[in-house]
Amino acid sequence: MEALNALSAQNNERILCEGYFVLLQILEPIIPHTAWELSERLFKRENFKPIAIDESALVEDFMTLGLTINGKRRAELKVNINADKEEIIILAKKELEKYLENASVKKEIYVPNKLVNFVIA
C-alpha cells in the first residue's frame, strides 16, 4: 500500500511505469492471472519471464528443538541441522542444567527435528 501511495505521488511517467512494472513482478507469483492481464494491458507484454530463485538460500542450516522435562516445555535449543543424537542430548543437558541438578534422568527421548524430552525422578 505504501508503495502504491509513493507511486501515486510521482509526476514522472517513466518512474510510474517502472514502479508498476516492479509491483506486477512482485505480485506475479501470488496472483499470476491478474498480473498477466495487467501487464498485457499496461505494457503490451505477453507474460513475465520466470524469476530466478536461488535454491541454496532456501536450505536451512539450523533447526530449533523444544526441550521438555516430563513433557513440560522448559527451553528451546538451536542446533546445526547435521548434529547427531548424542551431540543434541549433550547440548540439551547443558541447556537444562538448572532443572536437572538434583534429579536423576530415567529416560532421554529424542524426536528428530522436533524435541528432546527428559523423564526425571
Phi and psi restraints in degrees (value plus and minus 20) as a CYANA .aco file:
   2 GLU   PHI     -83.5   -43.5
   2 GLU   PSI     -56.3   -16.3
   3 ALA   PHI     -85.6   -45.6
   3 ALA   PSI     -61.5   -21.5
   4 LEU   PHI     -84.4   -44.4
   4 LEU   PSI     -60.3   -20.3
   5 ASN   PHI     -83.2   -43.2
   5 ASN   PSI     -61.9   -21.9
   6 ALA   PHI     -85.5   -45.5
   6 ALA   PSI     -59.3   -19.3
   7 LEU   PHI     -86.9   -46.9
   7 LEU   PSI     -58.2   -18.2
   8 SER   PHI     -83.6   -43.6
   8 SER   PSI     -47.5    -7.5
   9 ALA   PHI     -99.5   -59.5
   9 ALA   PSI     -30.1     9.9
  10 GLN   PHI     -99.8   -59.8
  10 GLN   PSI     125.3   165.3
  11 ASN   PHI    -126.1   -86.1
  11 ASN   PSI     -34.0     6.0
  12 ASN   PHI    -104.7   -64.7
  12 ASN   PSI     103.5   143.5
  13 GLU   PHI     -86.0   -46.0
  13 GLU   PSI     -55.4   -15.4
  14 ARG   PHI     -85.9   -45.9
  14 ARG   PSI     -59.4   -19.4
  15 ILE   PHI     -85.8   -45.8
  15 ILE   PSI     -60.9   -20.9
  16 LEU   PHI     -80.6   -40.6
  16 LEU   PSI     -67.5   -27.5
  17 CYS   PHI     -81.5   -41.5
  17 CYS   PSI     -66.0   -26.0
  18 GLU   PHI     -83.5   -43.5
  18 GLU   PSI     -62.5   -22.5
  19 GLY   PHI     -82.8   -42.8
  19 GLY   PSI     -64.8   -24.8
  20 TYR   PHI     -87.8   -47.8
  20 TYR   PSI     -55.0   -15.0
  21 PHE   PHI     -83.2   -43.2
  21 PHE   PSI     -65.1   -25.1
  22 VAL   PHI     -83.5   -43.5
  22 VAL   PSI     -63.7   -23.7
  23 LEU   PHI     -81.2   -41.2
  23 LEU   PSI     -60.1   -20.1
  24 LEU   PHI     -86.5   -46.5
  24 LEU   PSI     -56.1   -16.1
  25 GLN   PHI     -85.7   -45.7
  25 GLN   PSI     -57.4   -17.4
  26 ILE   PHI     -86.9   -46.9
  26 ILE   PSI     -59.2   -19.2
  27 LEU   PHI     -99.9   -59.9
  27 LEU   PSI     -38.1     1.9
  28 GLU   PHI     -76.7   -36.7
  28 GLU   PSI     -62.9   -22.9
  29 PRO   PHI     -88.2   -48.2
  29 PRO   PSI     -44.4    -4.4
  30 ILE   PHI    -106.8   -66.8
  30 ILE   PSI     -67.8   -27.8
  31 ILE   PHI    -149.6  -109.6
  31 ILE   PSI      56.1    96.1
  32 PRO   PHI     -83.1   -43.1
  32 PRO   PSI     -59.0   -19.0
  33 HIS   PHI     -87.0   -47.0
  33 HIS   PSI     -64.0   -24.0
  34 THR   PHI     -86.1   -46.1
  34 THR   PSI     -63.3   -23.3
  35 ALA   PHI     -82.9   -42.9
  35 ALA   PSI     -59.1   -19.1
  36 TRP   PHI     -84.4   -44.4
  36 TRP   PSI     -65.2   -25.2
  37 GLU   PHI     -80.5   -40.5
  37 GLU   PSI     -66.3   -26.3
  38 LEU   PHI     -85.0   -45.0
  38 LEU   PSI     -60.2   -20.2
  39 SER   PHI     -86.7   -46.7
  39 SER   PSI     -56.1   -16.1
  40 GLU   PHI     -83.7   -43.7
  40 GLU   PSI     -63.9   -23.9
  41 ARG   PHI     -95.9   -55.9
  41 ARG   PSI     -60.1   -20.1
  42 LEU   PHI    -103.2   -63.2
  42 LEU   PSI     -59.0   -19.0
  43 PHE   PHI    -140.3  -100.3
  43 PHE   PSI     -16.0    24.0
  44 LYS   PHI      34.5    74.5
  44 LYS   PSI      19.4    59.4
  45 ARG   PHI    -127.5   -87.5
  45 ARG   PSI     126.4   166.4
  46 GLU   PHI     -97.7   -57.7
  46 GLU   PSI     -62.1   -22.1
  47 ASN   PHI    -188.4  -148.4
  47 ASN   PSI     143.5   183.5
  48 PHE   PHI    -102.5   -62.5
  48 PHE   PSI     135.8   175.8
  49 LYS   PHI     -95.3   -55.3
  49 LYS   PSI     126.2   166.2
  50 PRO   PHI     -82.9   -42.9
  50 PRO   PSI     121.6   161.6
  51 ILE   PHI     -97.7   -57.7
  51 ILE   PSI     111.0   151.0
  52 ALA   PHI     -94.2   -54.2
  52 ALA   PSI     109.1   149.1
  53 ILE   PHI    -131.7   -91.7
  53 ILE   PSI     109.8   149.8
  54 ASP   PHI    -103.0   -63.0
  54 ASP   PSI      83.2   123.2
  55 GLU   PHI     -83.6   -43.6
  55 GLU   PSI     -49.7    -9.7
  56 SER   PHI     -86.8   -46.8
  56 SER   PSI     -43.7    -3.7
  57 ALA   PHI     -93.9   -53.9
  57 ALA   PSI     -38.8     1.2
  58 LEU   PHI    -108.2   -68.2
  58 LEU   PSI     -29.5    10.5
  59 VAL   PHI    -102.0   -62.0
  59 VAL   PSI     108.6   148.6
  60 GLU   PHI    -106.8   -66.8
  60 GLU   PSI     119.5   159.5
  61 ASP   PHI    -116.0   -76.0
  61 ASP   PSI     -45.2    -5.2
  62 PHE   PHI    -147.6  -107.6
  62 PHE   PSI     136.2   176.2
  63 MET   PHI    -149.3  -109.3
  63 MET   PSI     132.8   172.8
  64 THR   PHI    -129.0   -89.0
  64 THR   PSI     103.8   143.8
  65 LEU   PHI    -128.4   -88.4
  65 LEU   PSI     121.9   161.9
  66 GLY   PHI    -102.8   -62.8
  66 GLY   PSI     114.6   154.6
  67 LEU   PHI    -127.2   -87.2
  67 LEU   PSI     102.9   142.9
  68 THR   PHI    -147.2  -107.2
  68 THR   PSI     132.4   172.4
  69 ILE   PHI    -144.7  -104.7
  69 ILE   PSI     101.5   141.5
  70 ASN   PHI      32.2    72.2
  70 ASN   PSI      15.6    55.6
  71 GLY   PHI      65.9   105.9
  71 GLY   PSI     -24.0    16.0
  72 LYS   PHI    -119.3   -79.3
  72 LYS   PSI     107.1   147.1
  73 ARG   PHI     -88.3   -48.3
  73 ARG   PSI     107.3   147.3
  74 ARG   PHI    -137.4   -97.4
  74 ARG   PSI     -48.3    -8.3
  75 ALA   PHI    -185.1  -145.1
  75 ALA   PSI     157.7   197.7
  76 GLU   PHI    -146.1  -106.1
  76 GLU   PSI     132.3   172.3
  77 LEU   PHI    -153.5  -113.5
  77 LEU   PSI     106.8   146.8
  78 LYS   PHI    -121.4   -81.4
  78 LYS   PSI      98.1   138.1
  79 VAL   PHI    -150.1  -110.1
  79 VAL   PSI     142.8   182.8
  80 ASN   PHI     -82.7   -42.7
  80 ASN   PSI     121.6   161.6
  81 ILE   PHI     -83.1   -43.1
  81 ILE   PSI     -43.6    -3.6
  82 ASN   PHI    -115.5   -75.5
  82 ASN   PSI     -13.7    26.3
  83 ALA   PHI     -87.5   -47.5
  83 ALA   PSI     122.0   162.0
  84 ASP   PHI    -109.0   -69.0
  84 ASP   PSI     151.8   191.8
  85 LYS   PHI     -79.1   -39.1
  85 LYS   PSI     -65.9   -25.9
  86 GLU   PHI     -81.8   -41.8
  86 GLU   PSI     -63.3   -23.3
  87 GLU   PHI     -83.2   -43.2
  87 GLU   PSI     -61.2   -21.2
  88 ILE   PHI     -85.7   -45.7
  88 ILE   PSI     -61.5   -21.5
  89 ILE   PHI     -81.9   -41.9
  89 ILE   PSI     -62.9   -22.9
  90 ILE   PHI     -83.1   -43.1
  90 ILE   PSI     -66.3   -26.3
  91 LEU   PHI     -84.0   -44.0
  91 LEU   PSI     -57.4   -17.4
  92 ALA   PHI     -85.8   -45.8
  92 ALA   PSI     -60.5   -20.5
  93 LYS   PHI     -83.8   -43.8
  93 LYS   PSI     -59.4   -19.4
  94 LYS   PHI     -84.1   -44.1
  94 LYS   PSI     -59.2   -19.2
  95 GLU   PHI     -88.0   -48.0
  95 GLU   PSI     -53.1   -13.1
  96 LEU   PHI    -124.0   -84.0
  96 LEU   PSI       4.2    44.2
  97 GLU   PHI     -71.2   -31.2
  97 GLU   PSI     -65.4   -25.4
  98 LYS   PHI     -85.3   -45.3
  98 LYS   PSI     -47.1    -7.1
  99 TYR   PHI    -104.6   -64.6
  99 TYR   PSI     -46.4    -6.4
 100 LEU   PHI    -119.0   -79.0
 100 LEU   PSI     -19.2    20.8
 101 GLU   PHI     -74.7   -34.7
 101 GLU   PSI     -76.5   -36.5
 102 ASN   PHI    -121.6   -81.6
 102 ASN   PSI      -2.5    37.5
 103 ALA   PHI    -144.0  -104.0
 103 ALA   PSI     133.9   173.9
 104 SER   PHI    -122.9   -82.9
 104 SER   PSI     113.9   153.9
 105 VAL   PHI    -102.8   -62.8
 105 VAL   PSI      98.2   138.2
 106 LYS   PHI    -104.8   -64.8
 106 LYS   PSI     -57.1   -17.1
 107 LYS   PHI    -170.7  -130.7
 107 LYS   PSI     122.0   162.0
 108 GLU   PHI    -134.2   -94.2
 108 GLU   PSI     103.2   143.2
 109 ILE   PHI    -136.8   -96.8
 109 ILE   PSI     103.3   143.3
 110 TYR   PHI    -138.0   -98.0
 110 TYR   PSI      98.7   138.7
 111 VAL   PHI    -122.5   -82.5
 111 VAL   PSI      92.5   132.5
 112 PRO   PHI     -72.4   -32.4
 112 PRO   PSI     112.5   152.5
 113 ASN   PHI      44.8    84.8
 113 ASN   PSI      -8.0    32.0
 114 LYS   PHI    -149.4  -109.4
 114 LYS   PSI     -83.0   -43.0
 115 LEU   PHI    -175.5  -135.5
 115 LEU   PSI     145.4   185.4
 116 VAL   PHI    -146.9  -106.9
 116 VAL   PSI     107.0   147.0
 117 ASN   PHI    -141.2  -101.2
 117 ASN   PSI     115.8   155.8
 118 PHE   PHI    -132.7   -92.7
 118 PHE   PSI     107.9   147.9
 119 VAL   PHI    -117.4   -77.4
 119 VAL   PSI      99.6   139.6
 120 ILE   PHI    -137.9   -97.9
 120 ILE   PSI     141.5   181.5
